Every structure is written in structure tokens, then in C-alpha cells.
Amino acid sequence: MTTNEARVRVDYEYGRLREVIVGGAYGLYPDVAKAVWIEECQKILPKAEVKKALARSGKDFKEVGKYDRLECENRELIKILEANNVKVWRPTELSVEQVAVNFGADYVRTNGFQFVYARDPIAVIGENVIELSMGSAMRRADILAYRTLLMTRVKNSNARWFAMPGIDYCGAFAGSYDKTRFPALEGGDILLLGQKILVGTSKNPMVGSSPLGVAWLQSILGPLGYDVEAVPLQDQFLHLDVALSIPRPGLIIACPAAFCNGVPAYFKGWKVIEVSLEDAQRLAVNGLPIDENHYILGANGSEKWERIAEALSAAGIEVYFVPFENHNEDGGSIRCATHPLLRD
């Protein structure tokens, strides 16, 4: 038996949010002269953001003045969450030395690391807390920042806590790495609709989830009554949650151009707030429902996605804006920066 406070459970994207993890603010940019995967990976970012990332090659977030800006954005997000009675958890801050001890100094300097986007290294599906094997070589160390938190919050809860098979990242040094050879899953690709689970699989071979990862998840969850469906994405898209958001039943925000086979058939008959490919790449879609009537949207600089906010407001959904451009420039926004532990 577990107390209500010890429960961990998430079934839908839009259930009443009770507890959530908000990511950190530190990391190290990869050395672009050595990270042979970087060119393919750059397709997921707008050109202006690629230029920034290249200029920061081999530097950590404090060196480039990014740490404080990220944490300022995190605090603004946390204010909104706590004002809506959501309990917030934070990860442990990693150091370059800690990551190097675990994975080797050469690996860290070549591929970098960060733990800004709490969504990706784990997946909470029902009462299952799964440590994921991420497709991106840069994200290999993320889980280290969340391990202490999991030990505190999940260990004595009702949850089944386990990890998926690991990935051999050695090809990331030789230019032969391809995520499709392995079961790879990243939390930004996983959207929950009760027993229906949608998993994005970007055609980009360097980042995101793989078809083998979807097959692995189906093998684990299928016997529990889940139906796991792969959703192929164009190679300019990192994750499914960059192309699709589900504020409430019957309503989605979506970028039709992102999908290789069109918007998933599951949403036939639903109202769609359509977003262009360019705006989706700039994270217009990547918001977070607090519940079916409240939604958090990240403002990317001067762009506050007014058209999306107006459409949500017309549907009776109150929209909160958070300045999030420093998160946005590395390919993530509000959903990416958060991971729910408990939704009603």
C-alpha cells in the first residue's frame, strides 16, 4: 500500500497536473570540430540558432552567460506552476568532472552534455517510470542529474521503475552512429492518451526515438493493454511534441507539414489549431497543459504566438506566457523542460 502522496501516475497529456519536474540550467556544448554528428543534428534548429550553437563550441553554459538566463526562465515557469498548486521537483546539478568520470573526458568534450530538458531522459506512463536510452549522443548523461530525485520520489512509491536497453554510442566518434540501429526513445516523442501511446520517430538519424525503440516500448506495455503507435516525422523535427500538443480532448495544436504520413488518424474529427513548419521549429507548439482549462506557452523572444493563444482562449482555455527564448534556442520549450510525475 502507498499513500496518496507517494503515488506516481500519468495517463493523459491534459490531466490535472499535481507534481512535475522542472529541468536544470547547466551543460557543455559539443566540440563541433570533433562531433561528427553535428551537421545532421543541426537540421532541427532554425539557421539563426545553428549559428549560435557553432559559436559556443566546447564552452559550458556559464562561460557563454546562458546559465543564469535559463534559470531565470525556469523560475518564471515555477512561479506559474506553484500558483496553480503544482508541486515542483528539481534535478541535481551535474559537473563536467562528474560526467567525465562516468563516460570519459574525451566523450564529454566531444559530444557535450546538458540536463535542461527534463522531459527526455525518462517516461512516466501510467505507473511505469522508465529510464530511457536516448538517441542523441549529447543527451547520454542526462539521467545522472535525475537519479537522486528518482531515488527520493519514486523508490518508495507505487511505481514500477526500470530502464530500457543501453545504446553503443562509439559510432558518434567515427561518423558511423545511427540511432535506427538501436532501441532509442526520448520523452519528447512520447504523448499519452490513456491506453493509446503515440511515439514520434524523426527521420533524422542522430536524434530522437527509433522504430526499434517503439517496438521495445510496445513489447513492454502491450501486455498491459497499451497500444503504442509510431508517428514518423520529417528530419527537421527533433520530437513529436515539437509538432503536436494536446491541450484537452477534441483539440490539438499541430504542424501538419511535420508528419511524414499526415496528422495521426487518432485525431480525426478533432479541432486543429494549425502551425507552420517554421513556427513549429521555433517551438510554437511545445506548450504544457496544467489541466483542460489552463495552458502554459513559451514566448520565443518577441514572438508570443498570439494566434495560438487566441484560439485557445476562444476554446475557454486560459493561457500563461513564460519568456523562454534561452531554452528555445537549443531546441526545447515548456513541455521539453518539464516532466509530470502525477496527473489526475
C-alpha positions as CSV (number, residue, x, y, z in Angstrom):
1,M,0.0,0.0,0.0
2,T,1.2,3.5,-0.7
3,T,-0.2,6.8,0.5
4,N,-1.8,9.3,-2.0
5,E,1.3,11.5,-1.6
6,A,3.5,8.6,-2.7
7,R,1.6,7.9,-5.9
8,V,3.2,8.3,-9.3
9,R,0.8,8.2,-12.3
10,V,0.4,9.9,-15.6
11,D,-2.2,8.7,-18.1
12,Y,-3.0,11.7,-20.3
13,E,-1.3,14.8,-21.6
14,Y,-4.1,17.0,-20.2
15,G,-5.0,15.5,-16.8
16,R,-4.8,17.9,-13.7
17,L,-1.1,18.4,-13.1
18,R,-0.2,17.7,-9.4
19,E,3.6,17.1,-9.5
20,V,6.2,17.9,-12.1
21,I,10.0,18.0,-12.6
22,V,11.5,21.2,-14.0
23,G,14.9,20.8,-15.6
24,G,18.2,22.4,-14.8
25,A,20.3,25.1,-16.4
26,Y,23.8,23.8,-17.0
27,G,25.5,22.0,-19.8
28,L,28.5,21.9,-22.2
29,Y,28.3,22.5,-25.9
30,P,29.9,19.8,-28.1
31,D,33.2,20.4,-29.9
32,V,32.0,20.9,-33.4
33,A,35.4,20.0,-34.8
34,K,35.1,16.5,-33.3
35,A,31.3,15.9,-33.1
36,V,30.9,14.4,-36.5
37,W,27.1,14.0,-35.9
38,I,26.6,17.8,-35.5
39,E,25.8,18.6,-39.2
40,E,22.9,16.2,-39.4
41,C,21.6,17.3,-36.0
42,Q,21.6,21.0,-37.0
43,K,18.6,20.4,-39.3
44,I,16.3,20.5,-36.2
45,L,17.3,24.1,-35.4
46,P,16.5,27.4,-37.3
47,K,19.6,28.8,-39.0
48,A,20.0,31.7,-36.5
49,E,20.1,29.1,-33.7
50,V,22.6,27.0,-35.5
51,K,24.9,30.0,-35.8
52,K,24.8,30.5,-32.0
53,A,25.5,26.8,-31.2
54,L,28.5,26.8,-33.5
55,A,29.9,29.9,-31.9
56,R,29.6,28.2,-28.5
57,S,31.6,25.1,-29.5
58,G,33.3,23.4,-26.5
59,K,32.1,26.1,-24.0
60,D,29.9,25.5,-20.9
61,F,26.7,27.3,-20.3
62,K,28.3,29.6,-17.6
63,E,31.1,30.7,-20.0
64,V,28.6,31.9,-22.5
65,G,26.3,33.6,-19.9
66,K,23.5,31.1,-20.6
67,Y,23.2,29.5,-17.1
68,D,21.6,32.5,-15.3
69,R,19.3,33.2,-18.2
70,L,18.0,29.6,-18.3
71,E,17.5,29.6,-14.5
72,C,15.6,32.9,-14.7
73,E,13.2,31.3,-17.2
74,N,12.9,28.2,-15.0
75,R,11.9,30.4,-12.0
76,E,9.3,32.2,-14.0
77,L,7.8,28.8,-15.1
78,I,7.9,27.5,-11.5
79,K,6.0,30.6,-10.3
80,I,3.1,29.8,-12.6
81,L,3.2,26.1,-11.6
82,E,3.2,26.8,-7.9
83,A,0.5,29.4,-8.2
84,N,-1.6,26.6,-9.7
85,N,-0.8,24.3,-6.7
86,V,1.6,22.1,-8.6
87,K,4.5,20.6,-6.6
88,V,7.8,21.2,-8.4
89,W,10.9,18.9,-8.2
90,R,14.3,19.9,-9.5
91,P,17.3,17.7,-10.6
92,T,20.8,17.6,-9.1
93,E,23.3,19.8,-10.9
94,L,25.9,17.9,-12.8
95,S,29.5,19.0,-13.3
96,V,31.8,18.3,-16.2
97,E,34.0,16.2,-13.9
98,Q,31.1,14.0,-12.8
99,V,30.1,13.3,-16.4
100,A,33.7,12.6,-17.4
101,V,34.1,10.1,-14.6
102,N,31.0,8.2,-15.8
103,F,31.6,8.4,-19.6
104,G,35.2,9.5,-20.2
105,A,36.7,13.0,-20.6
106,D,37.1,12.6,-24.4
107,Y,33.4,11.6,-24.8
108,V,32.2,14.6,-22.8
109,R,34.4,17.2,-24.6
110,T,33.5,15.8,-28.0
111,N,29.7,15.3,-27.5
112,G,28.9,17.7,-24.7
113,F,26.0,17.2,-22.2
114,Q,23.1,19.1,-20.6
115,F,20.2,18.3,-18.3
116,V,17.9,21.3,-19.2
117,Y,15.1,19.3,-20.7
118,A,13.6,17.1,-18.0
119,R,11.1,15.6,-20.5
120,D,13.6,13.4,-22.4
121,P,15.6,11.0,-20.2
122,I,12.6,9.4,-18.6
123,A,9.0,8.5,-19.4
124,V,6.2,8.2,-16.8
125,I,3.5,6.1,-18.5
126,G,0.7,5.1,-16.1
127,E,2.5,3.8,-13.1
128,N,5.7,3.0,-15.0
129,V,8.8,5.2,-14.6
130,I,11.2,4.2,-17.4
131,E,14.7,5.5,-17.7
132,L,15.2,5.9,-21.5
133,S,18.1,5.3,-23.8
134,M,18.3,8.5,-25.8
135,G,19.0,8.7,-29.5
136,S,21.2,11.8,-29.2
137,A,24.8,11.3,-28.1
138,M,24.8,14.6,-26.4
139,R,22.0,13.5,-24.1
140,R,23.6,10.3,-22.8
141,A,24.4,11.8,-19.3
142,D,21.0,13.4,-18.6
143,I,19.8,10.7,-16.4
144,L,22.6,11.3,-13.9
145,A,21.0,14.6,-12.9
146,Y,17.7,12.9,-12.2
147,R,18.8,9.7,-10.4
148,T,18.8,11.3,-6.9
149,L,15.4,12.7,-7.5
150,L,14.1,9.3,-8.6
151,M,15.6,7.7,-5.5
152,T,13.8,10.3,-3.3
153,R,10.4,10.4,-5.0
154,V,9.9,7.1,-6.9
155,K,11.8,4.5,-4.9
156,N,9.0,4.0,-2.2
157,S,6.1,4.9,-4.4
158,N,3.6,2.7,-6.2
159,A,5.7,3.0,-9.5
160,R,7.4,0.3,-11.4
161,W,10.9,1.8,-12.0
162,F,13.1,0.3,-14.7
163,A,15.5,1.1,-17.5
164,M,15.5,0.2,-21.2
165,P,18.4,-1.4,-23.0
166,G,21.5,0.8,-23.5
167,I,23.0,2.1,-26.7
168,D,26.5,1.8,-28.1
169,Y,27.5,5.4,-28.9
170,C,31.0,4.7,-30.1
171,G,30.0,5.5,-33.7
172,A,29.5,9.1,-32.6
173,F,33.3,9.4,-32.7
174,A,33.7,7.8,-36.1
175,G,30.8,9.3,-38.0
176,S,29.0,5.9,-38.2
177,Y,26.4,6.4,-35.5
178,D,22.8,5.9,-36.5
179,K,20.0,5.7,-33.8
180,T,17.9,3.4,-36.0
181,R,20.3,0.5,-35.2
182,F,19.2,0.6,-31.5
183,P,16.1,0.8,-29.4
184,A,16.2,4.6,-28.7
185,L,13.5,6.6,-27.0
186,E,13.3,10.3,-25.9
187,G,10.5,11.6,-23.8
188,G,9.7,14.4,-26.1
189,D,8.5,11.9,-28.6
190,I,6.0,10.2,-26.2
191,L,2.5,11.5,-26.0
192,L,-0.1,9.9,-23.7
193,L,-3.7,9.3,-24.5
194,G,-4.8,6.7,-21.9
195,Q,-4.0,3.3,-23.3
196,K,-3.0,4.9,-26.7
197,I,0.6,6.0,-26.8
198,L,2.0,8.0,-29.7
199,V,5.7,7.9,-30.3
200,G,7.5,10.2,-32.8
201,T,10.3,8.8,-34.9
202,S,12.2,11.6,-36.7
203,K,13.9,10.7,-40.0
204,N,16.9,12.5,-38.6
205,P,19.4,9.6,-37.7
206,M,21.2,11.4,-34.9
207,V,18.5,12.5,-32.5
208,G,15.1,11.4,-31.2
209,S,13.5,8.0,-31.0
210,S,13.9,5.0,-33.3
211,P,11.5,2.4,-34.7
212,L,13.3,-0.2,-32.6
213,G,12.6,1.9,-29.6
214,V,8.8,2.0,-30.4
215,A,8.9,-1.8,-30.8
216,W,10.6,-2.2,-27.4
217,L,8.0,0.0,-25.8
218,Q,5.2,-2.0,-27.3
219,S,6.7,-5.2,-26.1
220,I,6.8,-3.8,-22.5
221,L,3.4,-2.1,-22.5
222,G,1.4,-4.2,-24.9
223,P,0.7,-7.0,-22.3
224,L,-0.6,-4.2,-20.0
225,G,-3.2,-3.3,-22.6
226,Y,-1.4,-0.3,-24.3
227,D,-1.3,0.3,-28.0
228,V,1.9,2.0,-29.0
229,E,1.9,3.7,-32.4
230,A,4.9,5.1,-34.3
231,V,4.5,8.6,-35.8
232,P,7.2,9.3,-38.5
233,L,8.4,12.9,-38.6
234,Q,10.4,14.9,-41.1
235,D,14.1,15.1,-40.4
236,Q,13.9,18.8,-39.4
237,F,11.9,17.8,-36.3
238,L,13.5,16.6,-33.1
239,H,10.4,15.3,-31.3
240,L,6.7,14.7,-31.7
241,D,6.0,17.4,-29.0
242,V,7.5,20.0,-31.4
243,A,4.8,19.1,-33.9
244,L,1.8,18.2,-31.7
245,S,0.2,19.3,-28.4
246,I,-3.0,18.1,-26.8
247,P,-4.5,20.8,-24.5
248,R,-7.7,18.9,-24.0
249,P,-9.9,16.1,-25.6
250,G,-11.1,17.2,-29.0
251,L,-8.5,19.9,-29.6
252,I,-4.9,19.8,-30.8
253,I,-2.2,22.2,-31.8
254,A,-0.4,20.7,-34.8
255,C,2.1,21.3,-37.6
256,P,0.7,19.1,-40.5
257,A,4.0,19.6,-42.5
258,A,6.0,17.9,-39.8
259,F,4.3,14.5,-40.3
260,C,5.5,12.1,-43.0
261,N,2.1,10.4,-43.1
262,G,-0.2,13.3,-42.1
263,V,-1.6,14.1,-38.6
264,P,-2.3,10.8,-36.8
265,A,-5.7,9.3,-37.6
266,Y,-6.5,9.1,-33.9
267,F,-7.3,12.8,-34.1
268,K,-9.8,12.6,-37.0
269,G,-12.7,14.9,-36.2
270,W,-10.8,16.9,-33.6
271,K,-10.4,20.7,-33.9
272,V,-6.9,21.6,-35.1
273,I,-5.0,24.8,-34.5
274,E,-2.6,24.6,-37.4
275,V,1.0,25.9,-37.1
276,S,3.5,26.4,-40.0
277,L,6.7,24.4,-40.2
278,E,8.8,27.5,-39.5
279,D,6.8,28.4,-36.4
280,A,6.8,24.8,-35.1
281,Q,10.6,24.7,-35.4
282,R,10.7,27.8,-33.3
283,L,8.7,25.9,-30.6
284,A,5.3,27.4,-31.1
285,V,3.6,24.0,-30.4
286,N,5.6,22.9,-27.3
287,G,3.3,24.1,-24.5
288,L,2.1,22.3,-21.3
289,P,-1.4,21.8,-20.1
290,I,-1.9,22.4,-16.4
291,D,-5.4,21.0,-16.8
292,E,-8.0,21.1,-19.5
293,N,-8.7,24.8,-18.9
294,H,-5.1,26.2,-18.3
295,Y,-2.1,26.0,-20.6
296,I,1.5,27.3,-20.4
297,L,3.1,28.7,-23.6
298,G,6.7,29.7,-24.0
299,A,7.3,33.1,-25.7
300,N,10.3,33.0,-28.1
301,G,11.7,36.5,-27.9
302,S,9.1,38.9,-29.3
303,E,7.1,36.0,-30.7
304,K,4.3,35.2,-28.2
305,W,2.3,33.1,-30.6
306,E,-0.8,35.3,-30.3
307,R,-2.8,33.4,-32.9
308,I,-2.4,30.2,-30.9
309,A,-3.2,31.9,-27.6
310,E,-6.3,33.5,-29.2
311,A,-7.5,30.1,-30.5
312,L,-7.0,28.5,-27.1
313,S,-8.8,31.4,-25.4
314,A,-11.7,31.0,-27.8
315,A,-11.9,27.4,-26.6
316,G,-12.2,28.6,-23.0
317,I,-8.5,27.8,-22.1
318,E,-6.6,30.4,-20.1
319,V,-3.0,30.8,-21.4
320,Y,0.0,31.7,-19.4
321,F,3.1,33.1,-21.1
322,V,6.7,32.4,-19.9
323,P,9.7,34.1,-21.6
324,F,11.6,31.0,-22.8
325,E,13.9,32.1,-25.7
326,N,17.1,30.8,-24.0
327,H,15.5,27.3,-23.8
328,N,14.1,27.7,-27.3
329,E,17.5,28.4,-28.9
330,D,18.7,24.9,-28.1
331,G,15.6,23.2,-29.4
332,G,13.2,22.9,-26.4
333,S,10.4,24.8,-24.8
334,I,7.9,24.4,-21.9
335,R,6.9,20.7,-22.4
336,C,10.6,19.8,-23.0
337,A,11.7,21.5,-19.8
338,T,9.1,19.6,-17.6
339,H,8.1,16.1,-16.8
340,P,5.0,15.2,-14.9
341,L,5.1,12.7,-12.0
342,L,1.4,12.9,-11.1
343,R,-1.7,14.0,-13.1
344,D,-5.3,13.3,-12.0
